[in-house]
Amino acid sequence: MRITHQSETIQLSWQRGYESPRLAPEVRFQQPFDEENAAELRWYLEDYLKFPYGIFPDNAVKIEQKLQHWGQQP
């Protein structure tokens, strides 16, 4: 599965084996995070899981609290 983000839309596509890719209709999408929050989320999902030691758990707790807040926003 692939998610393609272009300006204000996203589109899902998927491919099974050597079949031609199938495309879902494009939908409007507005980035819900500013640059700082997007960087924190990326760090948590990509980097922290690889190295959850040292001072990093303290940073992760702060982001986990933000995750709950982000999930409750409309």
mmJSON file of the N, C-alpha and C atoms, coordinates in Angstrom:
{"data_MODEL":{"atom_site":{
"group_PDB":["ATOM","ATOM","ATOM","ATOM","ATOM","ATOM","ATOM","ATOM","ATOM","ATOM","ATOM","ATOM","ATOM","ATOM","ATOM","ATOM","ATOM","ATOM","ATOM","ATOM","ATOM","ATOM","ATOM","ATOM","ATOM","ATOM","ATOM","ATOM","ATOM","ATOM","ATOM","ATOM","ATOM","ATOM","ATOM","ATOM","ATOM","ATOM","ATOM","ATOM","ATOM","ATOM","ATOM","ATOM","ATOM","ATOM","ATOM","ATOM","ATOM","ATOM","ATOM","ATOM","ATOM","ATOM","ATOM","ATOM","ATOM","ATOM","ATOM","ATOM","ATOM","ATOM","ATOM","ATOM","ATOM","ATOM","ATOM","ATOM","ATOM","ATOM","ATOM","ATOM","ATOM","ATOM","ATOM","ATOM","ATOM","ATOM","ATOM","ATOM","ATOM","ATOM","ATOM","ATOM","ATOM","ATOM","ATOM","ATOM","ATOM","ATOM","ATOM","ATOM","ATOM","ATOM","ATOM","ATOM","ATOM","ATOM","ATOM","ATOM","ATOM","ATOM","ATOM","ATOM","ATOM","ATOM","ATOM","ATOM","ATOM","ATOM","ATOM","ATOM","ATOM","ATOM","ATOM","ATOM","ATOM","ATOM","ATOM","ATOM","ATOM","ATOM","ATOM","ATOM","ATOM","ATOM","ATOM","ATOM","ATOM","ATOM","ATOM","ATOM","ATOM","ATOM","ATOM","ATOM","ATOM","ATOM","ATOM","ATOM","ATOM","ATOM","ATOM","ATOM","ATOM","ATOM","ATOM","ATOM","ATOM","ATOM","ATOM","ATOM","ATOM","ATOM","ATOM","ATOM","ATOM","ATOM","ATOM","ATOM","ATOM","ATOM","ATOM","ATOM","ATOM","ATOM","ATOM","ATOM","ATOM","ATOM","ATOM","ATOM","ATOM","ATOM","ATOM","ATOM","ATOM","ATOM","ATOM","ATOM","ATOM","ATOM","ATOM","ATOM","ATOM","ATOM","ATOM","ATOM","ATOM","ATOM","ATOM","ATOM","ATOM","ATOM","ATOM","ATOM","ATOM","ATOM","ATOM","ATOM","ATOM","ATOM","ATOM","ATOM","ATOM","ATOM","ATOM","ATOM","ATOM","ATOM","ATOM","ATOM","ATOM","ATOM","ATOM","ATOM","ATOM","ATOM","ATOM","ATOM","ATOM","ATOM"],
"id":[1,2,3,4,5,6,7,8,9,10,11,12,13,14,15,16,17,18,19,20,21,22,23,24,25,26,27,28,29,30,31,32,33,34,35,36,37,38,39,40,41,42,43,44,45,46,47,48,49,50,51,52,53,54,55,56,57,58,59,60,61,62,63,64,65,66,67,68,69,70,71,72,73,74,75,76,77,78,79,80,81,82,83,84,85,86,87,88,89,90,91,92,93,94,95,96,97,98,99,100,101,102,103,104,105,106,107,108,109,110,111,112,113,114,115,116,117,118,119,120,121,122,123,124,125,126,127,128,129,130,131,132,133,134,135,136,137,138,139,140,141,142,143,144,145,146,147,148,149,150,151,152,153,154,155,156,157,158,159,160,161,162,163,164,165,166,167,168,169,170,171,172,173,174,175,176,177,178,179,180,181,182,183,184,185,186,187,188,189,190,191,192,193,194,195,196,197,198,199,200,201,202,203,204,205,206,207,208,209,210,211,212,213,214,215,216,217,218,219,220,221,222],
"type_symbol":["N","C","C","N","C","C","N","C","C","N","C","C","N","C","C","N","C","C","N","C","C","N","C","C","N","C","C","N","C","C","N","C","C","N","C","C","N","C","C","N","C","C","N","C","C","N","C","C","N","C","C","N","C","C","N","C","C","N","C","C","N","C","C","N","C","C","N","C","C","N","C","C","N","C","C","N","C","C","N","C","C","N","C","C","N","C","C","N","C","C","N","C","C","N","C","C","N","C","C","N","C","C","N","C","C","N","C","C","N","C","C","N","C","C","N","C","C","N","C","C","N","C","C","N","C","C","N","C","C","N","C","C","N","C","C","N","C","C","N","C","C","N","C","C","N","C","C","N","C","C","N","C","C","N","C","C","N","C","C","N","C","C","N","C","C","N","C","C","N","C","C","N","C","C","N","C","C","N","C","C","N","C","C","N","C","C","N","C","C","N","C","C","N","C","C","N","C","C","N","C","C","N","C","C","N","C","C","N","C","C","N","C","C","N","C","C","N","C","C","N","C","C"],
"label_atom_id":["N","CA","C","N","CA","C","N","CA","C","N","CA","C","N","CA","C","N","CA","C","N","CA","C","N","CA","C","N","CA","C","N","CA","C","N","CA","C","N","CA","C","N","CA","C","N","CA","C","N","CA","C","N","CA","C","N","CA","C","N","CA","C","N","CA","C","N","CA","C","N","CA","C","N","CA","C","N","CA","C","N","CA","C","N","CA","C","N","CA","C","N","CA","C","N","CA","C","N","CA","C","N","CA","C","N","CA","C","N","CA","C","N","CA","C","N","CA","C","N","CA","C","N","CA","C","N","CA","C","N","CA","C","N","CA","C","N","CA","C","N","CA","C","N","CA","C","N","CA","C","N","CA","C","N","CA","C","N","CA","C","N","CA","C","N","CA","C","N","CA","C","N","CA","C","N","CA","C","N","CA","C","N","CA","C","N","CA","C","N","CA","C","N","CA","C","N","CA","C","N","CA","C","N","CA","C","N","CA","C","N","CA","C","N","CA","C","N","CA","C","N","CA","C","N","CA","C","N","CA","C","N","CA","C","N","CA","C","N","CA","C","N","CA","C","N","CA","C","N","CA","C","N","CA","C","N","CA","C"],
"label_alt_id":[null,null,null,null,null,null,null,null,null,null,null,null,null,null,null,null,null,null,null,null,null,null,null,null,null,null,null,null,null,null,null,null,null,null,null,null,null,null,null,null,null,null,null,null,null,null,null,null,null,null,null,null,null,null,null,null,null,null,null,null,null,null,null,null,null,null,null,null,null,null,null,null,null,null,null,null,null,null,null,null,null,null,null,null,null,null,null,null,null,null,null,null,null,null,null,null,null,null,null,null,null,null,null,null,null,null,null,null,null,null,null,null,null,null,null,null,null,null,null,null,null,null,null,null,null,null,null,null,null,null,null,null,null,null,null,null,null,null,null,null,null,null,null,null,null,null,null,null,null,null,null,null,null,null,null,null,null,null,null,null,null,null,null,null,null,null,null,null,null,null,null,null,null,null,null,null,null,null,null,null,null,null,null,null,null,null,null,null,null,null,null,null,null,null,null,null,null,null,null,null,null,null,null,null,null,null,null,null,null,null,null,null,null,null,null,null,null,null,null,null,null,null],
"label_comp_id":["MET","MET","MET","ARG","ARG","ARG","ILE","ILE","ILE","THR","THR","THR","HIS","HIS","HIS","GLN","GLN","GLN","SER","SER","SER","GLU","GLU","GLU","THR","THR","THR","ILE","ILE","ILE","GLN","GLN","GLN","LEU","LEU","LEU","SER","SER","SER","TRP","TRP","TRP","GLN","GLN","GLN","ARG","ARG","ARG","GLY","GLY","GLY","TYR","TYR","TYR","GLU","GLU","GLU","SER","SER","SER","PRO","PRO","PRO","ARG","ARG","ARG","LEU","LEU","LEU","ALA","ALA","ALA","PRO","PRO","PRO","GLU","GLU","GLU","VAL","VAL","VAL","ARG","ARG","ARG","PHE","PHE","PHE","GLN","GLN","GLN","GLN","GLN","GLN","PRO","PRO","PRO","PHE","PHE","PHE","ASP","ASP","ASP","GLU","GLU","GLU","GLU","GLU","GLU","ASN","ASN","ASN","ALA","ALA","ALA","ALA","ALA","ALA","GLU","GLU","GLU","LEU","LEU","LEU","ARG","ARG","ARG","TRP","TRP","TRP","TYR","TYR","TYR","LEU","LEU","LEU","GLU","GLU","GLU","ASP","ASP","ASP","TYR","TYR","TYR","LEU","LEU","LEU","LYS","LYS","LYS","PHE","PHE","PHE","PRO","PRO","PRO","TYR","TYR","TYR","GLY","GLY","GLY","ILE","ILE","ILE","PHE","PHE","PHE","PRO","PRO","PRO","ASP","ASP","ASP","ASN","ASN","ASN","ALA","ALA","ALA","VAL","VAL","VAL","LYS","LYS","LYS","ILE","ILE","ILE","GLU","GLU","GLU","GLN","GLN","GLN","LYS","LYS","LYS","LEU","LEU","LEU","GLN","GLN","GLN","HIS","HIS","HIS","TRP","TRP","TRP","GLY","GLY","GLY","GLN","GLN","GLN","GLN","GLN","GLN","PRO","PRO","PRO"],
"label_asym_id":["A","A","A","A","A","A","A","A","A","A","A","A","A","A","A","A","A","A","A","A","A","A","A","A","A","A","A","A","A","A","A","A","A","A","A","A","A","A","A","A","A","A","A","A","A","A","A","A","A","A","A","A","A","A","A","A","A","A","A","A","A","A","A","A","A","A","A","A","A","A","A","A","A","A","A","A","A","A","A","A","A","A","A","A","A","A","A","A","A","A","A","A","A","A","A","A","A","A","A","A","A","A","A","A","A","A","A","A","A","A","A","A","A","A","A","A","A","A","A","A","A","A","A","A","A","A","A","A","A","A","A","A","A","A","A","A","A","A","A","A","A","A","A","A","A","A","A","A","A","A","A","A","A","A","A","A","A","A","A","A","A","A","A","A","A","A","A","A","A","A","A","A","A","A","A","A","A","A","A","A","A","A","A","A","A","A","A","A","A","A","A","A","A","A","A","A","A","A","A","A","A","A","A","A","A","A","A","A","A","A","A","A","A","A","A","A","A","A","A","A","A","A"],
"label_entity_id":["1","1","1","1","1","1","1","1","1","1","1","1","1","1","1","1","1","1","1","1","1","1","1","1","1","1","1","1","1","1","1","1","1","1","1","1","1","1","1","1","1","1","1","1","1","1","1","1","1","1","1","1","1","1","1","1","1","1","1","1","1","1","1","1","1","1","1","1","1","1","1","1","1","1","1","1","1","1","1","1","1","1","1","1","1","1","1","1","1","1","1","1","1","1","1","1","1","1","1","1","1","1","1","1","1","1","1","1","1","1","1","1","1","1","1","1","1","1","1","1","1","1","1","1","1","1","1","1","1","1","1","1","1","1","1","1","1","1","1","1","1","1","1","1","1","1","1","1","1","1","1","1","1","1","1","1","1","1","1","1","1","1","1","1","1","1","1","1","1","1","1","1","1","1","1","1","1","1","1","1","1","1","1","1","1","1","1","1","1","1","1","1","1","1","1","1","1","1","1","1","1","1","1","1","1","1","1","1","1","1","1","1","1","1","1","1","1","1","1","1","1","1"],
"label_seq_id":[1,1,1,2,2,2,3,3,3,4,4,4,5,5,5,6,6,6,7,7,7,8,8,8,9,9,9,10,10,10,11,11,11,12,12,12,13,13,13,14,14,14,15,15,15,16,16,16,17,17,17,18,18,18,19,19,19,20,20,20,21,21,21,22,22,22,23,23,23,24,24,24,25,25,25,26,26,26,27,27,27,28,28,28,29,29,29,30,30,30,31,31,31,32,32,32,33,33,33,34,34,34,35,35,35,36,36,36,37,37,37,38,38,38,39,39,39,40,40,40,41,41,41,42,42,42,43,43,43,44,44,44,45,45,45,46,46,46,47,47,47,48,48,48,49,49,49,50,50,50,51,51,51,52,52,52,53,53,53,54,54,54,55,55,55,56,56,56,57,57,57,58,58,58,59,59,59,60,60,60,61,61,61,62,62,62,63,63,63,64,64,64,65,65,65,66,66,66,67,67,67,68,68,68,69,69,69,70,70,70,71,71,71,72,72,72,73,73,73,74,74,74],
"pdbx_PDB_ins_code":[null,null,null,null,null,null,null,null,null,null,null,null,null,null,null,null,null,null,null,null,null,null,null,null,null,null,null,null,null,null,null,null,null,null,null,null,null,null,null,null,null,null,null,null,null,null,null,null,null,null,null,null,null,null,null,null,null,null,null,null,null,null,null,null,null,null,null,null,null,null,null,null,null,null,null,null,null,null,null,null,null,null,null,null,null,null,null,null,null,null,null,null,null,null,null,null,null,null,null,null,null,null,null,null,null,null,null,null,null,null,null,null,null,null,null,null,null,null,null,null,null,null,null,null,null,null,null,null,null,null,null,null,null,null,null,null,null,null,null,null,null,null,null,null,null,null,null,null,null,null,null,null,null,null,null,null,null,null,null,null,null,null,null,null,null,null,null,null,null,null,null,null,null,null,null,null,null,null,null,null,null,null,null,null,null,null,null,null,null,null,null,null,null,null,null,null,null,null,null,null,null,null,null,null,null,null,null,null,null,null,null,null,null,null,null,null,null,null,null,null,null,null],
"Cartn_x":[0.846,0.0,0.9,0.487,1.236,0.254,0.69,-0.083,0.705,0.088,0.73,0.086,0.903,0.419,0.862,-0.101,0.196,-0.606,0.067,-0.518,-1.617,-2.881,-3.962,-4.766,-4.196,-4.901,-3.986,-4.61,-3.884,-4.594,-3.837,-4.407,-3.75,-4.574,-4.079,-3.962,-2.921,-2.79,-2.23,-2.509,-1.997,-1.774,-0.909,-0.541,-0.294,-0.819,-0.608,0.276,1.444,2.363,2.72,2.562,2.907,1.686,0.558,-0.645,-0.449,-1.264,-1.228,-1.703,-1.121,-1.569,-3.037,-3.727,-5.104,-5.098,-5.9,-5.923,-7.283,-7.268,-8.488,-8.666,-9.875,-10.066,-9.263,-8.801,-8.108,-9.096,-8.585,-9.41,-8.642,-9.376,-8.742,-8.119,-6.953,-6.241,-5.483,-5.712,-4.977,-4.055,-2.775,-1.782,-2.194,-2.426,-2.886,-1.767,-0.502,0.605,1.439,1.94,2.94,4.28,5.322,6.615,7.172,7.053,7.594,6.882,5.547,4.798,5.026,5.13,5.408,6.778,7.764,9.107,9.095,8.347,8.25,7.576,6.507,5.81,6.714,7.424,8.347,9.407,9.999,11.021,10.457,9.271,8.668,8.422,7.869,7.509,8.695,9.695,10.802,12.075,12.463,13.756,13.665,12.694,12.593,12.414,11.619,11.386,12.648,13.615,14.892,15.84,15.697,16.637,15.907,15.106,14.31,15.063,16.262,17.096,17.545,18.313,18.912,17.856,18.042,17.095,15.856,15.871,14.787,13.425,13.325,11.999,11.316,12.086,11.487,10.862,11.554,11.001,9.775,9.826,8.718,7.448,7.574,6.4,5.718,6.484,5.912,5.146,5.705,5.047,3.809,3.874,2.701,1.541,1.833,0.788,0.213,1.081,0.609,-0.238,0.116,-0.659,-2.121,-2.316,-3.678,-4.41,-3.748,-4.344,-4.638,-3.676,-3.859,-5.054,-5.2,-6.291,-7.663,-7.733,-9.012,-9.395,-8.483,-8.798,-9.694,-10.639,-11.518,-10.791],
"Cartn_y":[-1.158,0.0,1.232,2.241,3.487,4.643,5.631,6.857,7.977,8.654,9.747,11.057,11.975,13.281,14.333,15.031,16.084,17.318,18.378,19.65,19.408,19.491,19.347,18.067,17.065,15.797,14.625,13.5,12.239,11.209,10.21,9.122,7.823,6.811,5.484,4.655,3.844,2.877,1.59,0.502,-0.782,-1.679,-2.646,-3.537,-4.922,-5.92,-7.306,-7.982,-8.388,-9.063,-8.182,-8.745,-8.007,-7.381,-7.379,-6.766,-5.256,-4.646,-3.183,-2.566,-1.427,-0.777,-0.364,-0.454,0.007,1.305,2.267,3.589,3.879,4.404,4.913,6.36,6.893,8.298,9.219,10.35,11.335,11.943,12.267,12.952,14.158,15.178,16.37,16.017,16.591,16.329,17.576,18.013,19.152,18.648,18.95,18.525,19.055,18.165,18.613,19.104,18.923,19.27,20.402,21.238,22.205,21.467,22.163,21.493,20.871,21.574,21.055,19.776,19.778,18.586,17.433,17.721,16.668,16.045,16.866,16.353,15.486,15.902,15.107,13.76,13.778,12.536,11.609,12.161,11.36,10.734,11.528,11.007,9.852,10.033,9.006,7.713,7.821,6.632,5.97,6.759,6.19,5.975,6.948,6.864,6.26,6.704,6.239,4.729,4.16,2.721,1.917,2.512,1.833,1.947,3.014,3.268,3.862,3.051,3.566,3.574,4.151,4.116,5.519,5.589,6.853,7.889,9.104,10.183,10.125,9.284,9.256,8.881,7.982,7.694,8.937,9.862,11.097,11.913,12.012,12.724,12.0,10.676,9.886,10.088,10.184,10.401,11.715,12.748,14.041,13.919,13.198,13.039,12.153,11.128,10.277,11.091,12.053,12.93,13.8,14.259,15.048,14.191,12.906,12.019,11.97,11.881,11.851,13.151,14.266,15.578,15.666,15.277,15.325,14.463,13.305,12.394,12.919,13.848,14.394,15.663,16.201,17.392,17.036,17.929,17.652,17.7],
"Cartn_z":[0.0,0.0,0.0,-0.732,-0.809,-0.609,0.161,0.351,-0.316,-1.257,-1.971,-1.532,-1.051,-0.589,-1.582,-2.192,-3.151,-2.773,-2.438,-2.006,-0.983,-1.357,-0.384,-0.551,-1.224,-1.408,-1.081,-0.755,-0.622,-1.486,-1.892,-2.676,-2.247,-2.045,-1.704,-2.966,-3.03,-4.118,-3.527,-4.193,-3.731,-4.936,-4.734,-5.829,-5.261,-5.93,-5.509,-6.545,-6.119,-7.023,-8.21,-9.4,-10.621,-11.29,-10.61,-11.168,-11.285,-12.107,-12.21,-10.896,-10.501,-9.264,-9.354,-8.25,-8.15,-7.363,-7.777,-7.162,-6.545,-5.339,-4.71,-5.161,-5.089,-5.448,-4.522,-5.05,-4.227,-3.238,-2.045,-1.041,-0.525,-0.126,0.441,1.784,2.048,3.299,3.705,4.935,5.474,6.58,6.464,7.456,8.829,9.804,11.114,12.045,11.656,12.542,11.983,12.889,12.46,12.377,11.939,11.72,12.997,14.115,15.381,15.803,15.77,16.175,15.204,13.922,12.936,13.191,13.538,13.836,15.085,16.106,17.333,17.055,16.289,15.97,15.152,14.179,13.38,14.269,15.177,16.086,16.909,17.449,18.305,17.525,16.337,15.562,14.867,14.483,13.711,14.533,15.319,16.012,17.408,18.183,19.569,19.638,18.753,18.802,18.539,17.843,17.593,18.782,19.578,20.671,21.878,22.597,23.719,25.057,25.077,26.277,26.661,27.762,28.184,28.537,28.035,28.328,27.428,26.409,25.441,26.021,27.02,27.58,28.161,28.716,29.239,28.119,26.999,25.844,25.297,25.293,24.76,25.577,26.898,27.753,27.386,27.132,26.746,25.431,24.487,23.192,23.328,24.183,24.405,24.972,25.829,26.345,25.223,24.331,23.19,22.246,22.083,21.221,21.671,22.965,23.48,23.144,23.32,22.989,21.491,20.656,19.206,18.778,19.408,19.05,19.415,20.347,20.772,20.002,19.205,18.432,17.26,16.915,15.772,14.453],
"occupancy":[1.0,1.0,1.0,1.0,1.0,1.0,1.0,1.0,1.0,1.0,1.0,1.0,1.0,1.0,1.0,1.0,1.0,1.0,1.0,1.0,1.0,1.0,1.0,1.0,1.0,1.0,1.0,1.0,1.0,1.0,1.0,1.0,1.0,1.0,1.0,1.0,1.0,1.0,1.0,1.0,1.0,1.0,1.0,1.0,1.0,1.0,1.0,1.0,1.0,1.0,1.0,1.0,1.0,1.0,1.0,1.0,1.0,1.0,1.0,1.0,1.0,1.0,1.0,1.0,1.0,1.0,1.0,1.0,1.0,1.0,1.0,1.0,1.0,1.0,1.0,1.0,1.0,1.0,1.0,1.0,1.0,1.0,1.0,1.0,1.0,1.0,1.0,1.0,1.0,1.0,1.0,1.0,1.0,1.0,1.0,1.0,1.0,1.0,1.0,1.0,1.0,1.0,1.0,1.0,1.0,1.0,1.0,1.0,1.0,1.0,1.0,1.0,1.0,1.0,1.0,1.0,1.0,1.0,1.0,1.0,1.0,1.0,1.0,1.0,1.0,1.0,1.0,1.0,1.0,1.0,1.0,1.0,1.0,1.0,1.0,1.0,1.0,1.0,1.0,1.0,1.0,1.0,1.0,1.0,1.0,1.0,1.0,1.0,1.0,1.0,1.0,1.0,1.0,1.0,1.0,1.0,1.0,1.0,1.0,1.0,1.0,1.0,1.0,1.0,1.0,1.0,1.0,1.0,1.0,1.0,1.0,1.0,1.0,1.0,1.0,1.0,1.0,1.0,1.0,1.0,1.0,1.0,1.0,1.0,1.0,1.0,1.0,1.0,1.0,1.0,1.0,1.0,1.0,1.0,1.0,1.0,1.0,1.0,1.0,1.0,1.0,1.0,1.0,1.0,1.0,1.0,1.0,1.0,1.0,1.0,1.0,1.0,1.0,1.0,1.0,1.0,1.0,1.0,1.0,1.0,1.0,1.0],
"B_iso_or_equiv":[0.0,0.0,0.0,0.0,0.0,0.0,0.0,0.0,0.0,0.0,0.0,0.0,0.0,0.0,0.0,0.0,0.0,0.0,0.0,0.0,0.0,0.0,0.0,0.0,0.0,0.0,0.0,0.0,0.0,0.0,0.0,0.0,0.0,0.0,0.0,0.0,0.0,0.0,0.0,0.0,0.0,0.0,0.0,0.0,0.0,0.0,0.0,0.0,0.0,0.0,0.0,0.0,0.0,0.0,0.0,0.0,0.0,0.0,0.0,0.0,0.0,0.0,0.0,0.0,0.0,0.0,0.0,0.0,0.0,0.0,0.0,0.0,0.0,0.0,0.0,0.0,0.0,0.0,0.0,0.0,0.0,0.0,0.0,0.0,0.0,0.0,0.0,0.0,0.0,0.0,0.0,0.0,0.0,0.0,0.0,0.0,0.0,0.0,0.0,0.0,0.0,0.0,0.0,0.0,0.0,0.0,0.0,0.0,0.0,0.0,0.0,0.0,0.0,0.0,0.0,0.0,0.0,0.0,0.0,0.0,0.0,0.0,0.0,0.0,0.0,0.0,0.0,0.0,0.0,0.0,0.0,0.0,0.0,0.0,0.0,0.0,0.0,0.0,0.0,0.0,0.0,0.0,0.0,0.0,0.0,0.0,0.0,0.0,0.0,0.0,0.0,0.0,0.0,0.0,0.0,0.0,0.0,0.0,0.0,0.0,0.0,0.0,0.0,0.0,0.0,0.0,0.0,0.0,0.0,0.0,0.0,0.0,0.0,0.0,0.0,0.0,0.0,0.0,0.0,0.0,0.0,0.0,0.0,0.0,0.0,0.0,0.0,0.0,0.0,0.0,0.0,0.0,0.0,0.0,0.0,0.0,0.0,0.0,0.0,0.0,0.0,0.0,0.0,0.0,0.0,0.0,0.0,0.0,0.0,0.0,0.0,0.0,0.0,0.0,0.0,0.0,0.0,0.0,0.0,0.0,0.0,0.0],
"pdbx_formal_charge":[null,null,null,null,null,null,null,null,null,null,null,null,null,null,null,null,null,null,null,null,null,null,null,null,null,null,null,null,null,null,null,null,null,null,null,null,null,null,null,null,null,null,null,null,null,null,null,null,null,null,null,null,null,null,null,null,null,null,null,null,null,null,null,null,null,null,null,null,null,null,null,null,null,null,null,null,null,null,null,null,null,null,null,null,null,null,null,null,null,null,null,null,null,null,null,null,null,null,null,null,null,null,null,null,null,null,null,null,null,null,null,null,null,null,null,null,null,null,null,null,null,null,null,null,null,null,null,null,null,null,null,null,null,null,null,null,null,null,null,null,null,null,null,null,null,null,null,null,null,null,null,null,null,null,null,null,null,null,null,null,null,null,null,null,null,null,null,null,null,null,null,null,null,null,null,null,null,null,null,null,null,null,null,null,null,null,null,null,null,null,null,null,null,null,null,null,null,null,null,null,null,null,null,null,null,null,null,null,null,null,null,null,null,null,null,null,null,null,null,null,null,null],
"auth_seq_id":[1,1,1,2,2,2,3,3,3,4,4,4,5,5,5,6,6,6,7,7,7,8,8,8,9,9,9,10,10,10,11,11,11,12,12,12,13,13,13,14,14,14,15,15,15,16,16,16,17,17,17,18,18,18,19,19,19,20,20,20,21,21,21,22,22,22,23,23,23,24,24,24,25,25,25,26,26,26,27,27,27,28,28,28,29,29,29,30,30,30,31,31,31,32,32,32,33,33,33,34,34,34,35,35,35,36,36,36,37,37,37,38,38,38,39,39,39,40,40,40,41,41,41,42,42,42,43,43,43,44,44,44,45,45,45,46,46,46,47,47,47,48,48,48,49,49,49,50,50,50,51,51,51,52,52,52,53,53,53,54,54,54,55,55,55,56,56,56,57,57,57,58,58,58,59,59,59,60,60,60,61,61,61,62,62,62,63,63,63,64,64,64,65,65,65,66,66,66,67,67,67,68,68,68,69,69,69,70,70,70,71,71,71,72,72,72,73,73,73,74,74,74],
"auth_comp_id":["MET","MET","MET","ARG","ARG","ARG","ILE","ILE","ILE","THR","THR","THR","HIS","HIS","HIS","GLN","GLN","GLN","SER","SER","SER","GLU","GLU","GLU","THR","THR","THR","ILE","ILE","ILE","GLN","GLN","GLN","LEU","LEU","LEU","SER","SER","SER","TRP","TRP","TRP","GLN","GLN","GLN","ARG","ARG","ARG","GLY","GLY","GLY","TYR","TYR","TYR","GLU","GLU","GLU","SER","SER","SER","PRO","PRO","PRO","ARG","ARG","ARG","LEU","LEU","LEU","ALA","ALA","ALA","PRO","PRO","PRO","GLU","GLU","GLU","VAL","VAL","VAL","ARG","ARG","ARG","PHE","PHE","PHE","GLN","GLN","GLN","GLN","GLN","GLN","PRO","PRO","PRO","PHE","PHE","PHE","ASP","ASP","ASP","GLU","GLU","GLU","GLU","GLU","GLU","ASN","ASN","ASN","ALA","ALA","ALA","ALA","ALA","ALA","GLU","GLU","GLU","LEU","LEU","LEU","ARG","ARG","ARG","TRP","TRP","TRP","TYR","TYR","TYR","LEU","LEU","LEU","GLU","GLU","GLU","ASP","ASP","ASP","TYR","TYR","TYR","LEU","LEU","LEU","LYS","LYS","LYS","PHE","PHE","PHE","PRO","PRO","PRO","TYR","TYR","TYR","GLY","GLY","GLY","ILE","ILE","ILE","PHE","PHE","PHE","PRO","PRO","PRO","ASP","ASP","ASP","ASN","ASN","ASN","ALA","ALA","ALA","VAL","VAL","VAL","LYS","LYS","LYS","ILE","ILE","ILE","GLU","GLU","GLU","GLN","GLN","GLN","LYS","LYS","LYS","LEU","LEU","LEU","GLN","GLN","GLN","HIS","HIS","HIS","TRP","TRP","TRP","GLY","GLY","GLY","GLN","GLN","GLN","GLN","GLN","GLN","PRO","PRO","PRO"],
"auth_asym_id":["A","A","A","A","A","A","A","A","A","A","A","A","A","A","A","A","A","A","A","A","A","A","A","A","A","A","A","A","A","A","A","A","A","A","A","A","A","A","A","A","A","A","A","A","A","A","A","A","A","A","A","A","A","A","A","A","A","A","A","A","A","A","A","A","A","A","A","A","A","A","A","A","A","A","A","A","A","A","A","A","A","A","A","A","A","A","A","A","A","A","A","A","A","A","A","A","A","A","A","A","A","A","A","A","A","A","A","A","A","A","A","A","A","A","A","A","A","A","A","A","A","A","A","A","A","A","A","A","A","A","A","A","A","A","A","A","A","A","A","A","A","A","A","A","A","A","A","A","A","A","A","A","A","A","A","A","A","A","A","A","A","A","A","A","A","A","A","A","A","A","A","A","A","A","A","A","A","A","A","A","A","A","A","A","A","A","A","A","A","A","A","A","A","A","A","A","A","A","A","A","A","A","A","A","A","A","A","A","A","A","A","A","A","A","A","A","A","A","A","A","A","A"],
"auth_atom_id":["N","CA","C","N","CA","C","N","CA","C","N","CA","C","N","CA","C","N","CA","C","N","CA","C","N","CA","C","N","CA","C","N","CA","C","N","CA","C","N","CA","C","N","CA","C","N","CA","C","N","CA","C","N","CA","C","N","CA","C","N","CA","C","N","CA","C","N","CA","C","N","CA","C","N","CA","C","N","CA","C","N","CA","C","N","CA","C","N","CA","C","N","CA","C","N","CA","C","N","CA","C","N","CA","C","N","CA","C","N","CA","C","N","CA","C","N","CA","C","N","CA","C","N","CA","C","N","CA","C","N","CA","C","N","CA","C","N","CA","C","N","CA","C","N","CA","C","N","CA","C","N","CA","C","N","CA","C","N","CA","C","N","CA","C","N","CA","C","N","CA","C","N","CA","C","N","CA","C","N","CA","C","N","CA","C","N","CA","C","N","CA","C","N","CA","C","N","CA","C","N","CA","C","N","CA","C","N","CA","C","N","CA","C","N","CA","C","N","CA","C","N","CA","C","N","CA","C","N","CA","C","N","CA","C","N","CA","C","N","CA","C","N","CA","C","N","CA","C","N","CA","C","N","CA","C","N","CA","C"],
"pdbx_PDB_model_num":[1,1,1,1,1,1,1,1,1,1,1,1,1,1,1,1,1,1,1,1,1,1,1,1,1,1,1,1,1,1,1,1,1,1,1,1,1,1,1,1,1,1,1,1,1,1,1,1,1,1,1,1,1,1,1,1,1,1,1,1,1,1,1,1,1,1,1,1,1,1,1,1,1,1,1,1,1,1,1,1,1,1,1,1,1,1,1,1,1,1,1,1,1,1,1,1,1,1,1,1,1,1,1,1,1,1,1,1,1,1,1,1,1,1,1,1,1,1,1,1,1,1,1,1,1,1,1,1,1,1,1,1,1,1,1,1,1,1,1,1,1,1,1,1,1,1,1,1,1,1,1,1,1,1,1,1,1,1,1,1,1,1,1,1,1,1,1,1,1,1,1,1,1,1,1,1,1,1,1,1,1,1,1,1,1,1,1,1,1,1,1,1,1,1,1,1,1,1,1,1,1,1,1,1,1,1,1,1,1,1,1,1,1,1,1,1,1,1,1,1,1,1]
}}}
